Amino acid sequence: MTMRARLCKVLFLFLAVSAEGTAAAASTPAAERPTYGVLYTVWIKPGDQVATVRIRLNRHSECVRWMRFNADPARCSGFKGSGDVEIKGGKVTWRPPANDAWLQYRVNLESRRESGRFDGLVTPDWALFRADDLVPAAYTEVVDDTPSKARLDLKLPDGWSAATPFPRYTSGRYNLDNPHRLFDRPVGWLLLGKFGARRETVGGTRLTVAAPLGVGMRRMDLLAFLRLTLPTMQELFPCFPSRLLVVSAGDPMWRGALSGPNSLFVHADRPMISENATSTLLHELVHVAMRAQSAPGADWVVEGLAEFYSLEILRRSGAISSARFEKAHRGLAEWGKTAGRLDVPRSSGATTARAVGALREIDAEIRLLSKGKASLDDVVRAMAVESGDVTLAGFRAQVESVAGGKVRSLDVALGR
């Protein structure tokens, strides 16, 4: 285990045992707790946007009382299995039997955004989509909060390979392990088919950069950029994933970047650093590092931090000069003048630009109140270790705990 991984484990355990109500759960060591086995088998065919998925409970299925999947009928269909399978609209409730427990269905892997471009696509030569689309999010009722131990088995056409963010066993199956959830399912980006990949280990992170053949993706350029910036990212976020998959493709995929657990997608034509010295790629990498979702009114915090630290990482790593860094901030400040309130449902464009300026002022006030002993870095490190949605109240509490007092610039940012 690397020093960074040990530090991450210490931070996670400290927060876990400090939280109310965790003492009893901590009394039973995780290694001694029983687990139920889940095997996901996925059949993919070239050019066929519909895949077949089978979920089998291959060990201690008696621990599972029921599973309820939020299955969009427009994407998932043909549910069948052993035990009792109940379908009501977008809810599929499965009560598995004690023996030979399986559920099977079909899922459409293609996904089109409002712009008409895709963030999930299957072609005759490759398939690129989120693993989240394979298995719908689910609520589970299990005996004594029994956790799962899950595996993924991809049945691919001859000549196809897989790039995933998951560790692979010698059997060819993939290990799915999310320490923050009892029920493990595949999440993050997947690239399947005929593609080129470059792999390297950077500061304890096993990095894979992959794209279909012939799409114009400069894999070595991207690898070099990440070798320059990733160590700074890892220093800022000690719990940065030990595995990172970056996948890319050209049109008709969406012309932007999208993060996922331990992975991200970036369009092949997207620059690593834009002319205004911001980086869409690093913005999404901050999302990967923080694993944060926003509660209502707090999206500006999540998006603002991603943009703020994408610039910080460029400066700290030496990818841009201090002068260009300041020029980028001036440009964002000018753009942010056109924004309204920060606490809007979704933060983008001018709102996020304004949020960057607000966070810079918050950072300066934290440094002032703590006499230089703390900064916004300490806030985001704590946020990255914690799980759950980011709320304004939670963000305020973290900021003022680190600063050692009330931070007035946060009220100013919210117009209070």
C-alpha positions as CSV (number, residue, x, y, z in Angstrom):
1,M,0.0,0.0,0.0
2,T,1.4,3.4,-1.0
3,M,1.9,6.3,1.5
4,R,-1.0,8.1,-0.2
5,A,-3.3,5.1,0.1
6,R,-2.4,4.7,3.8
7,L,-3.2,8.4,4.5
8,C,-6.5,8.1,2.6
9,K,-7.4,5.0,4.7
10,V,-6.5,6.9,8.0
11,L,-8.6,9.9,7.0
12,F,-11.6,7.7,6.0
13,L,-11.4,5.7,9.2
14,F,-11.1,8.8,11.3
15,L,-14.2,10.3,9.9
16,A,-16.1,7.0,10.1
17,V,-15.4,6.4,13.8
18,S,-16.1,10.1,14.5
19,A,-19.6,10.0,13.0
20,E,-22.5,9.5,15.3
21,G,-23.8,6.0,15.5
22,T,-20.7,4.3,14.0
23,A,-19.3,2.8,17.2
24,A,-21.5,-0.2,17.1
25,A,-20.9,-1.0,13.5
26,A,-17.1,-0.6,14.1
27,S,-17.3,-3.4,16.7
28,T,-17.5,-6.0,14.0
29,P,-14.4,-6.0,11.8
30,A,-15.2,-5.8,8.1
31,A,-13.1,-8.8,7.3
32,E,-15.3,-11.0,9.6
33,R,-18.6,-9.8,8.1
34,P,-20.4,-12.2,5.8
35,T,-21.0,-11.1,2.2
36,Y,-23.3,-12.2,-0.6
37,G,-22.0,-12.7,-4.0
38,V,-23.2,-10.9,-7.1
39,L,-22.1,-11.8,-10.7
40,Y,-23.0,-9.4,-13.5
41,T,-22.8,-11.0,-16.9
42,V,-23.1,-8.7,-19.9
43,W,-23.4,-9.8,-23.6
44,I,-22.4,-7.2,-26.2
45,K,-22.8,-7.5,-30.0
46,P,-21.1,-5.3,-32.6
47,G,-23.4,-2.5,-33.8
48,D,-26.2,-3.6,-31.5
49,Q,-27.2,-0.9,-29.1
50,V,-29.1,-3.4,-26.9
51,A,-27.1,-5.6,-24.5
52,T,-28.3,-8.5,-22.4
53,V,-27.5,-8.3,-18.7
54,R,-27.9,-11.1,-16.1
55,I,-27.5,-10.6,-12.4
56,R,-26.9,-13.8,-10.4
57,L,-26.5,-14.1,-6.7
58,N,-23.9,-16.8,-6.5
59,R,-23.3,-16.9,-2.8
60,H,-25.5,-16.4,0.3
61,S,-28.5,-15.3,-1.7
62,E,-30.6,-16.0,1.4
63,C,-29.2,-12.7,2.9
64,V,-31.1,-10.7,0.2
65,R,-34.8,-10.1,1.0
66,W,-35.4,-8.0,-2.1
67,M,-33.9,-5.6,-4.6
68,R,-35.8,-2.7,-6.1
69,F,-34.3,-1.2,-9.3
70,N,-35.1,2.3,-10.7
71,A,-35.3,1.0,-14.3
72,D,-36.3,3.5,-17.0
73,P,-38.7,1.6,-19.3
74,A,-37.3,3.4,-22.2
75,R,-33.9,1.8,-21.6
76,C,-34.5,-1.4,-19.7
77,S,-37.0,-4.1,-20.8
78,G,-37.7,-7.8,-20.9
79,F,-37.2,-8.5,-17.2
80,K,-37.4,-12.2,-16.2
81,G,-35.8,-14.3,-13.5
82,S,-36.1,-16.8,-10.7
83,G,-38.1,-16.0,-7.6
84,D,-40.6,-13.1,-7.7
85,V,-40.2,-10.3,-10.3
86,E,-42.7,-7.4,-10.0
87,I,-42.7,-4.6,-12.5
88,K,-44.6,-1.3,-11.8
89,G,-43.7,1.5,-14.2
90,G,-40.1,2.3,-13.6
91,K,-39.7,0.2,-10.5
92,V,-38.6,-3.5,-10.7
93,T,-38.7,-5.4,-7.5
94,W,-36.9,-8.7,-7.3
95,R,-37.4,-11.1,-4.4
96,P,-34.7,-13.8,-5.1
97,P,-35.1,-17.4,-4.1
98,A,-32.6,-19.0,-1.7
99,N,-31.1,-21.1,-4.5
100,D,-30.4,-20.4,-8.2
101,A,-31.2,-16.6,-7.9
102,W,-30.9,-14.7,-11.2
103,L,-32.5,-11.8,-12.9
104,Q,-32.1,-11.0,-16.6
105,Y,-33.1,-8.1,-18.9
106,R,-32.2,-6.1,-21.9
107,V,-30.7,-2.6,-21.8
108,N,-30.2,0.1,-24.5
109,L,-26.6,1.4,-24.2
110,E,-27.0,4.4,-26.6
111,S,-27.7,7.7,-24.9
112,R,-28.3,11.0,-26.7
113,R,-28.1,14.4,-25.1
114,E,-30.3,17.4,-25.8
115,S,-27.7,18.7,-28.3
116,G,-28.3,15.6,-30.4
117,R,-24.8,14.2,-29.6
118,F,-24.2,11.0,-27.8
119,D,-22.7,10.2,-24.4
120,G,-23.3,6.5,-25.0
121,L,-22.8,4.8,-28.4
122,V,-22.4,1.3,-29.9
123,T,-20.8,1.0,-33.4
124,P,-19.7,-2.1,-35.4
125,D,-16.1,-1.6,-34.0
126,W,-16.5,-0.2,-30.5
127,A,-18.9,0.7,-27.7
128,L,-18.4,3.6,-25.3
129,F,-20.8,4.2,-22.5
130,R,-21.2,4.5,-18.7
131,A,-21.2,1.2,-16.8
132,D,-23.9,2.8,-14.7
133,D,-26.3,2.2,-17.6
134,L,-25.8,-1.5,-17.4
135,V,-27.4,-1.9,-14.0
136,P,-30.0,0.5,-12.7
137,A,-29.5,2.1,-9.3
138,A,-31.2,-0.1,-6.7
139,Y,-32.4,-0.2,-3.1
140,T,-31.8,-3.4,-1.3
141,E,-33.2,-5.0,1.8
142,V,-30.7,-7.4,3.2
143,V,-30.1,-9.3,6.5
144,D,-28.1,-7.3,9.1
145,D,-26.8,-4.8,6.5
146,T,-24.8,-7.6,4.7
147,P,-22.6,-6.1,2.0
148,S,-22.1,-7.5,-1.4
149,K,-19.0,-8.8,-3.1
150,A,-19.5,-8.3,-6.9
151,R,-17.9,-9.3,-10.1
152,L,-18.4,-8.3,-13.7
153,D,-18.1,-10.7,-16.6
154,L,-18.1,-9.1,-20.1
155,K,-18.9,-11.4,-23.0
156,L,-17.4,-9.5,-26.0
157,P,-17.3,-10.3,-29.7
158,D,-14.1,-11.9,-31.1
159,G,-11.3,-9.4,-31.4
160,W,-12.7,-7.0,-28.9
161,S,-11.0,-5.8,-25.8
162,A,-12.1,-3.8,-22.8
163,A,-10.8,-0.7,-21.0
164,T,-12.4,-0.4,-17.6
165,P,-11.7,1.4,-14.2
166,F,-11.9,-2.0,-12.4
167,P,-9.2,-4.4,-11.3
168,R,-9.2,-7.6,-13.4
169,Y,-8.7,-11.1,-12.1
170,T,-6.8,-13.8,-14.0
171,S,-10.2,-15.3,-14.8
172,G,-11.0,-12.3,-16.9
173,R,-13.7,-11.0,-14.6
174,Y,-13.6,-7.6,-13.0
175,N,-13.8,-6.8,-9.3
176,L,-16.4,-4.2,-8.3
177,D,-15.8,-2.7,-4.9
178,N,-17.3,0.5,-3.6
179,P,-16.4,0.9,0.1
180,H,-19.1,3.6,0.5
181,R,-22.0,1.3,-0.5
182,L,-23.4,-2.1,0.6
183,F,-24.6,-3.0,-2.9
184,D,-21.9,-2.9,-5.5
185,R,-22.8,-2.3,-9.2
186,P,-20.6,-1.4,-12.2
187,V,-20.1,2.4,-12.4
188,G,-17.7,4.6,-14.4
189,W,-16.8,4.8,-18.1
190,L,-16.2,1.7,-20.3
191,L,-14.6,1.4,-23.7
192,L,-15.1,-1.9,-25.5
193,G,-14.0,-3.0,-28.9
194,K,-11.0,-2.2,-31.2
195,F,-9.1,0.6,-29.7
196,G,-5.6,1.9,-28.8
197,A,-4.5,2.4,-25.2
198,R,-1.5,3.7,-23.3
199,R,-0.9,2.8,-19.7
200,E,1.4,4.1,-17.0
201,T,1.6,4.4,-13.3
202,V,1.8,8.0,-12.0
203,G,2.3,8.5,-8.2
204,G,0.4,5.4,-7.2
205,T,-2.4,5.8,-9.8
206,R,-2.6,3.2,-12.6
207,L,-3.5,5.4,-15.5
208,T,-5.0,4.2,-18.8
209,V,-5.7,6.5,-21.8
210,A,-7.8,4.8,-24.4
211,A,-9.7,5.7,-27.6
212,P,-11.0,3.9,-30.7
213,L,-8.6,3.6,-33.6
214,G,-8.7,6.4,-36.2
215,V,-10.5,9.1,-34.1
216,G,-7.4,11.4,-33.9
217,M,-6.9,11.1,-30.2
218,R,-3.3,12.0,-29.2
219,R,-2.9,9.5,-26.4
220,M,0.8,10.2,-25.7
221,D,0.1,13.9,-25.5
222,L,-2.6,13.4,-23.0
223,L,-0.4,10.9,-21.1
224,A,2.4,13.5,-20.9
225,F,-0.1,16.2,-19.7
226,L,-1.4,13.9,-16.9
227,R,2.2,13.0,-15.9
228,L,2.8,16.8,-15.4
229,T,-0.5,17.6,-13.6
230,L,-1.6,14.4,-11.8
231,P,1.1,14.6,-9.0
232,T,-0.3,18.0,-8.0
233,M,-3.8,16.6,-8.0
234,Q,-2.7,13.7,-5.9
235,E,-1.0,16.0,-3.4
236,L,-4.2,18.0,-3.1
237,F,-6.4,14.9,-2.8
238,P,-4.6,12.2,-0.9
239,C,-7.5,9.8,-1.6
240,F,-7.2,10.2,-5.4
241,P,-8.2,6.9,-7.1
242,S,-5.6,4.2,-7.4
243,R,-6.9,3.5,-10.9
244,L,-7.9,6.1,-13.5
245,L,-9.4,5.5,-16.9
246,V,-9.5,8.3,-19.5
247,V,-11.5,7.5,-22.6
248,S,-12.1,9.5,-25.7
249,A,-13.8,9.4,-29.1
250,G,-14.7,11.8,-31.9
251,D,-18.1,12.8,-33.5
252,P,-20.9,12.0,-33.0
253,M,-20.0,11.9,-29.3
254,W,-20.7,14.9,-27.1
255,R,-18.1,17.6,-27.6
256,G,-17.1,18.1,-24.0
257,A,-15.9,16.1,-21.0
258,L,-17.9,14.0,-18.5
259,S,-16.6,12.5,-15.3
260,G,-17.5,9.2,-13.7
261,P,-16.2,7.1,-10.8
262,N,-12.4,6.6,-11.3
263,S,-12.9,7.6,-15.0
264,L,-13.8,10.3,-17.4
265,F,-14.7,10.9,-21.1
266,V,-13.2,13.7,-23.1
267,H,-14.0,14.4,-26.8
268,A,-11.0,13.8,-29.0
269,D,-11.1,17.4,-30.3
270,R,-11.2,19.0,-26.9
271,P,-7.9,20.9,-26.0
272,M,-6.1,19.9,-22.8
273,I,-5.8,23.7,-22.0
274,S,-8.1,26.2,-23.7
275,E,-7.0,29.6,-25.0
276,N,-8.4,31.2,-21.8
277,A,-6.0,28.9,-19.8
278,T,-8.8,26.8,-18.3
279,S,-8.9,23.0,-18.6
280,T,-12.1,21.0,-19.1
281,L,-10.0,17.8,-18.6
282,L,-8.7,18.9,-15.2
283,H,-12.2,20.3,-14.2
284,E,-13.6,16.8,-14.7
285,L,-10.6,15.3,-12.9
286,V,-11.4,17.4,-9.8
287,H,-14.9,15.9,-10.0
288,V,-13.4,12.4,-10.1
289,A,-11.2,13.2,-7.1
290,M,-14.0,14.7,-5.0
291,R,-16.8,12.2,-5.9
292,A,-19.2,15.0,-4.9
293,Q,-22.9,15.5,-5.8
294,S,-24.7,18.7,-5.0
295,A,-27.8,19.2,-2.9
296,P,-30.3,21.9,-4.0
297,G,-28.6,25.3,-4.0
298,A,-25.1,24.0,-3.7
299,D,-24.2,23.2,-7.3
300,W,-22.1,26.4,-7.6
301,V,-19.9,25.0,-4.8
302,V,-19.2,21.7,-6.6
303,E,-18.8,23.2,-10.1
304,G,-16.9,26.3,-8.7
305,L,-14.5,24.1,-6.9
306,A,-13.8,22.0,-10.0
307,E,-13.0,25.1,-12.0
308,F,-11.1,26.9,-9.2
309,Y,-8.8,23.9,-8.7
310,S,-8.4,23.1,-12.4
311,L,-6.6,26.5,-12.6
312,E,-4.8,26.0,-9.3
313,I,-3.4,22.6,-10.5
314,L,-2.2,24.2,-13.8
315,R,-0.4,26.9,-11.8
316,R,1.0,24.7,-9.1
317,S,2.3,22.1,-11.6
318,G,4.0,24.7,-13.7
319,A,1.7,24.1,-16.7
320,I,0.9,27.8,-16.8
321,S,2.7,30.9,-15.4
322,S,1.5,32.9,-12.5
323,A,0.8,35.8,-14.9
324,R,-1.4,33.7,-17.1
325,F,-3.1,32.3,-14.0
326,E,-4.0,35.8,-12.9
327,K,-5.2,36.7,-16.4
328,A,-7.5,33.7,-16.4
329,H,-9.0,34.8,-13.1
330,R,-9.6,38.3,-14.5
331,G,-11.4,36.8,-17.5
332,L,-13.6,34.6,-15.3
333,A,-14.4,37.6,-13.0
334,E,-15.5,39.6,-16.0
335,W,-17.7,36.8,-17.3
336,G,-19.1,36.2,-13.8
337,K,-20.5,39.8,-13.7
338,T,-23.2,38.6,-16.1
339,A,-24.4,35.9,-13.6
340,G,-27.3,36.3,-11.2
341,R,-27.6,34.4,-7.9
342,L,-25.1,31.6,-7.2
343,D,-27.6,29.2,-5.6
344,V,-29.3,28.2,-8.8
345,P,-30.4,24.6,-9.5
346,R,-27.6,24.0,-12.0
347,S,-24.3,25.9,-12.2
348,S,-22.6,26.5,-15.6
349,G,-21.1,29.3,-17.7
350,A,-21.2,32.7,-16.0
351,T,-22.5,31.3,-12.7
352,T,-19.5,28.9,-12.4
353,A,-17.2,31.8,-13.4
354,R,-18.7,33.9,-10.6
355,A,-18.4,31.0,-8.2
356,V,-14.6,30.8,-8.8
357,G,-14.2,34.4,-7.7
358,A,-16.3,33.8,-4.6
359,L,-14.2,30.8,-3.7
360,R,-11.0,32.7,-4.2
361,E,-12.2,35.3,-1.7
362,I,-13.3,32.5,0.7
363,D,-9.8,31.0,0.4
364,A,-8.2,34.3,1.1
365,E,-10.3,34.9,4.2
366,I,-9.6,31.4,5.5
367,R,-5.8,32.1,5.2
368,L,-6.3,35.4,7.0
369,L,-8.3,34.1,9.9
370,S,-6.0,31.0,10.4
371,K,-2.9,33.2,10.1
372,G,-1.8,31.2,7.1
373,K,-2.2,27.8,8.8
374,A,-5.2,26.7,6.7
375,S,-6.7,27.3,3.3
376,L,-9.5,26.1,1.0
377,D,-7.3,23.0,0.3
378,D,-8.2,21.7,3.8
379,V,-11.9,22.1,3.1
380,V,-11.8,20.2,-0.2
381,R,-9.7,17.4,1.3
382,A,-12.3,16.9,4.0
383,M,-15.1,17.0,1.5
384,A,-13.4,14.4,-0.7
385,V,-13.1,11.9,2.1
386,E,-16.7,12.4,3.2
387,S,-19.6,10.8,1.4
388,G,-23.1,12.2,0.7
389,D,-24.4,15.3,-1.1
390,V,-22.7,18.7,-0.7
391,T,-25.0,21.1,1.0
392,L,-24.6,24.8,1.7
393,A,-24.8,24.2,5.4
394,G,-22.2,21.5,5.3
395,F,-19.9,23.6,3.1
396,R,-20.3,26.5,5.5
397,A,-19.5,24.3,8.5
398,Q,-16.4,22.9,6.9
399,V,-15.2,26.4,5.9
400,E,-15.7,27.9,9.3
401,S,-14.2,24.9,11.1
402,V,-11.0,25.2,9.0
403,A,-10.9,29.0,9.3
404,G,-11.6,29.0,13.1
405,G,-14.4,31.5,12.8
406,K,-17.2,33.0,10.7
407,V,-16.2,33.6,7.1
408,R,-18.1,36.7,5.9
409,S,-17.1,36.3,2.2
410,L,-19.4,33.3,2.1
411,D,-22.4,35.5,3.1
412,V,-21.3,38.1,0.6
413,A,-21.2,35.5,-2.2
414,L,-24.8,34.5,-1.4
415,G,-26.0,38.1,-1.1
416,R,-26.8,37.9,2.6
